[in-house]
Amino acid sequence: MKITIIHGQAHKGVTYKITQMVLKSLVAKQDEIQEFFLPKDGPNFCCGCYKCFMKGEAFCPSADKVQPIASAIEWADIILLDSPNYVMEMSGPMKNLMDHLAYRWISHRPHGSMFTKTGIVVSSSAGAPPRGVVKSMARQLKWMCVPKVYTLGFACYTAPGEEINPKRKRKIEYKAEKIARAVKRRAARPRTGLREKVMFSIFRKMQSAPASAWNPTDRDWWVNHGWIEKRRPWKNNT
Ligand SMILES: Cc1cc2nc3c(=O)[nH]c(=O)nc-3n(C[C@H](O)[C@H](O)[C@H](O)COP(=O)(O)O)c2cc1C
């Protein structure tokens, strides 16, 4: 299996440790991993120039930072995103990366390989459980057409630099292991969900309509992949 991990933070705190618990049960010797720490390995803030949408992703002013991560996402069978809860949202660097990947949403130019991948999102908070954070990161992967995203969000009640208390840690380890097993099963038999097929059909119709000519780059993507005709990404992986 190929796994791409994107950390929404550069430090190795509680969130990183929960991710390690998942990886401990998930990763086998032969698996390959690509790992990125944000903001260090990530792009500058999206400046809203629309070049990725209108001209192509290579024209983004931060393409040199975005494209290695985008390629790693496309390469992987499993994509893992993690981020601490910052004011009930994902971290700023993670959100910034997601802004840069908007061109890969199904409404623009989804990558064919995404329809059979598996996602995992991890978050931790000090107080309230980070449900909104994992939901928000999962939503990003879902709009990029990942059919199944597993979520792990835990309130850890830790002060800065403090370890998770042993009882809480055991509970997290138990859930991390359970999810890792489910991910392995899913990745061994990847399949596209009904939701992705329906979404594909809706956006295929939009890309077929004359109004889609407002963005020829998106439209060409759909036409050149044969998606307006009979080809389907979950059958051909492109
Ligand atoms: C800027 C900032 C905002 C935070 N906002 C929240 C919050 O809204 N709710 C919460 O429960 N914890 C919040 N926290 C605490 C962290 O989510 C929590 O300590 C988390 O486990 C830290 O993970 P880390 O060790 O991986 O950095 C915040 C921390 C920071 C630095």
PDBQT file of the ligand as one rigid body, heavy atoms in Angstrom, charges set to zero:
ROOT
HETATM    1  C1  LIG A 301      -4.584  28.610  18.450  1.00  0.00    +0.000 C 
HETATM    2  C2  LIG A 301      -5.176  27.474  19.209  1.00  0.00    +0.000 A 
HETATM    3  C3  LIG A 301      -6.561  27.337  19.250  1.00  0.00    +0.000 A 
HETATM    4  C4  LIG A 301      -7.143  26.288  19.959  1.00  0.00    +0.000 A 
HETATM    5  N1  LIG A 301      -8.504  26.164  19.953  1.00  0.00    +0.000 NA
HETATM    6  C5  LIG A 301      -9.085  25.161  20.670  1.00  0.00    +0.000 A 
HETATM    7  C6  LIG A 301     -10.501  25.048  20.705  1.00  0.00    +0.000 A 
HETATM    8  O1  LIG A 301     -11.236  25.817  20.110  1.00  0.00    +0.000 OA
HETATM    9  N2  LIG A 301     -11.034  24.040  21.442  1.00  0.00    +0.000 N 
HETATM   10  C7  LIG A 301     -10.239  23.138  22.124  1.00  0.00    +0.000 A 
HETATM   11  O2  LIG A 301     -10.783  22.249  22.767  1.00  0.00    +0.000 OA
HETATM   12  N3  LIG A 301      -8.888  23.229  22.075  1.00  0.00    +0.000 NA
HETATM   13  C8  LIG A 301      -8.296  24.206  21.373  1.00  0.00    +0.000 A 
HETATM   14  N4  LIG A 301      -6.915  24.325  21.329  1.00  0.00    +0.000 N 
HETATM   15  C9  LIG A 301      -6.099  23.302  22.002  1.00  0.00    +0.000 C 
HETATM   16  C10 LIG A 301      -5.601  22.233  21.035  1.00  0.00    +0.000 C 
HETATM   17  O3  LIG A 301      -6.587  21.861  20.105  1.00  0.00    +0.000 OA
HETATM   18  C11 LIG A 301      -5.200  20.962  21.776  1.00  0.00    +0.000 C 
HETATM   19  O4  LIG A 301      -4.327  21.247  22.821  1.00  0.00    +0.000 OA
HETATM   20  C12 LIG A 301      -4.602  19.937  20.838  1.00  0.00    +0.000 C 
HETATM   21  O5  LIG A 301      -4.645  18.658  21.433  1.00  0.00    +0.000 OA
HETATM   22  C13 LIG A 301      -3.168  20.307  20.469  1.00  0.00    +0.000 C 
HETATM   23  O6  LIG A 301      -2.655  19.346  19.579  1.00  0.00    +0.000 OA
HETATM   24  P1  LIG A 301      -1.085  19.276  19.270  1.00  0.00    +0.000 P 
HETATM   25  O7  LIG A 301      -0.418  18.799  20.562  1.00  0.00    +0.000 OA
HETATM   26  O8  LIG A 301      -0.965  18.300  18.177  1.00  0.00    +0.000 OA
HETATM   27  O9  LIG A 301      -0.680  20.648  18.904  1.00  0.00    +0.000 OA
HETATM   28  C14 LIG A 301      -6.317  25.355  20.643  1.00  0.00    +0.000 A 
HETATM   29  C15 LIG A 301      -4.930  25.513  20.599  1.00  0.00    +0.000 A 
HETATM   30  C16 LIG A 301      -4.359  26.549  19.902  1.00  0.00    +0.000 A 
HETATM   31  C17 LIG A 301      -2.857  26.693  19.850  1.00  0.00    +0.000 C 
ENDROOT
TORSDOF 0
